[in-house]
Amino acid sequence: MSGVTARNITKKYENQQVIHGIDLDIQEGEFCVFVGPSGCGKSTLLRMIAGLEETTGGKLLIGGTDVTHADPAERGVSMVFQTYALYPHMTVEENMGFGLKMNKVPKADIDAKVAEASRILKLDEYLKRKPKALSGGQRQRVAIGRAIVRGPEVFLFDEPLSNLDAELRVDMRVEIARLHKEIGATMIYVTHDQVEAMTLADKIVVLRGGNIEQVGPPLDLYDNPDNKFVAGFIGSPSMNFMQGAVADGGVRVAALGDRLIPTNVNLPAPGNKVIVGIRPQQLALISAEGPLTIDIAEELGGVAYTYLDAPNGERLIVEVRGKSQARSGSKTDVDFDPDSAFFFDAETEQRLR
């Protein structure tokens, strides 16, 4: 196992710079997830670590060795792609051992490594099948098995679950978490799905526009976001954001009927605009008639999401445990602990603390 270190890593395509001076430390044995919207640079950064994309500037180290301009085969990494990339004419066993066979590894060693990977991934009963006889989840496990038999220093995953249906995604998420626990290898995982990021990662790297917005353990990013982007990206449903105006003793929020939210954070002078953020889980519907209008309620069984429209056009989502009693078109209000509110600068969108 090895850690990965990036120092001032940049990437340009002709005159367009897509990665802007990234500094990052991924510790040995850590499960690190790159997350962010489409086009944020997460897959490009992963491919640079793999050696599939040339690094324009900066330095990349794996296990303390400078691999910035090394060939992919010399980096000690193994990559699992979104597409399974299995040979259709080969069995599962042959697919997993093919890379070692091409490197002229003795057959006895190949058989032992394939058997161990098969045990870890519970593929023993499928070893003689060809990919067409497997489900999508089984094919992805074979692709992961092919990575395992190489014995890499670092595993790289590029959105490996995006082609699977919802149920299989959950199953494979558990499989990958169990795999990391069993083999303890350094893993770097790219996804746009923040639920995958929250459930799998030891460390999340939130990217936007080729820059790192914040790095930290999942719950640290959830509880203590540095800016509005991270606050809105981490957490499902997304955090509610409302315009507020600084007043004596707190912030007045027009969407909540000009309610004053008391706070001890360092706010700008009275009259300045700020952004107020409150998570759907922190809001509670109250029966009293208020400034908010119930639009729709999504009933999901054990939980319901109620969508509220404010007079100023802003929209709130309230998470309700159990069945929602909300009636479309009726007036309502919300209650919450003032300490659960986040405040952001209206211009920079940085967190006010």
C-alpha positions, 0 to 999 in steps of 0.5 A, a space after each residue: 500500500 502507498 499514499 498519494 501526494 499531489 503538489 500544485 498539479 495543473 492540467 491544460 488542454 491547449 489554452 484551456 486550464 481544467 485543473 488549477 494547482 491542486 495540493 492533496 495528501 491521501 494517506 496510506 490505506 485511506 478511502 478517498 472520494 473525489 466528488 463534484 458536479 459534471 465537468 469539475 475535473 474529478 475524472 481528469 484528476 483521477 486519470 492524471 494519477 493513473 497516468 492516462 492523462 499527462 500532467 501539465 505542471 506540478 508533482 505527483 508522488 505515489 508511495 513517496 516516489 515521483 511518478 509525474 511523468 512515469 508510464 501507467 504500468 510503472 505507477 503501481 495502480 490499478 483502475 476500475 472503469 465505469 464500463 466493465 471492459 471485459 473480454 467477452 470470449 474469456 471466462 471470468 477466471 481468464 478475464 481476471 488473470 489475463 493481465 498477469 498472463 500477459 506479464 508472463 507470471 507463472 500459472 500457479 501464481 495466477 491461479 492463486 491470485 485469482 482464487 484469492 480475489 474470487 474468495 474476496 468478491 464471492 465469485 467462485 461459482 461464476 469462474 467458468 462463466 463468460 461475461 454475457 452470463 453475468 448480471 451488471 453487478 457481477 461483471 463489475 465485481 469481475 472488473 474489480 477482481 481483475 484489479 485485485 489480482 494485480 496487487 496494486 499499491 493504489 486502487 482507482 475507481 472511475 464512477 464504477 456504479 453509474 451503469 447499475 440500477 438503484 438496487 445493484 448500486 446499493 449492493 455494490 456500494 456495500 461490496 466495495 466498502 467491505 473490500 476496502 475493510 478486508 484488504 486495507 488498500 489505498 483507494 481513490 473513488 470518483 463519483 458525482 453521487 454524494 450519497 456514495 461519497 458519504 457512505 464510502 469515504 474516509 476522506 471526501 475531496 469536493 471539487 468545482 471548476 478544477 479547484 478543491 473547495 474542501 477536504 475532510 471526513 464526510 460528517 465534517 463536511 456535512 456539519 461544518 461546510 466552508 462555503 455555500 457550494 459544499 453546504 449545498 452539495 453534501 447532504 440529501 435533500 440539498 440544504 435550503 438557502 434563503 436570502 437574509 438581512 442582518 439586523 440587531 441580534 441576528 438575521 431577518 429572513 423574508 421567506 419566513 415572514 421576516 422572522 429574526 434568527 438570533 445568532 452569535 456568528 460574526 455578521 457584517 453590519 446591520 442592513 447587509 445581505 447574507 444567505 441563510 442555510 437550513 437543512 431539510 432535516 432540521 425543519 419541522 412543519 407546525 400546524 399554525 397558519 404562516 407565510 409558507 404555502 404547501 406545494 406538494 409532498 413526496 411520500 416515500 414510506 418511512 419519510 416524506 419530503 414536503 415542498 413549500 413556496 415562500 411569498 418571495 418566490 423561494 422554495 423550502 424542503 422539509 423532511 418529515 419522518 413517517 407520513 406527511 399530513 400536508 395538504 397541497 395549497 394550505 398555509 403553514 409555518 416551520 420551526 427549527 433550532 436557530 443554532 442549526 442555521 448556517 450563514 454565508 456571505 452574499 457575495 463570496 458565499 463563504 461561511 460566516 462563523 
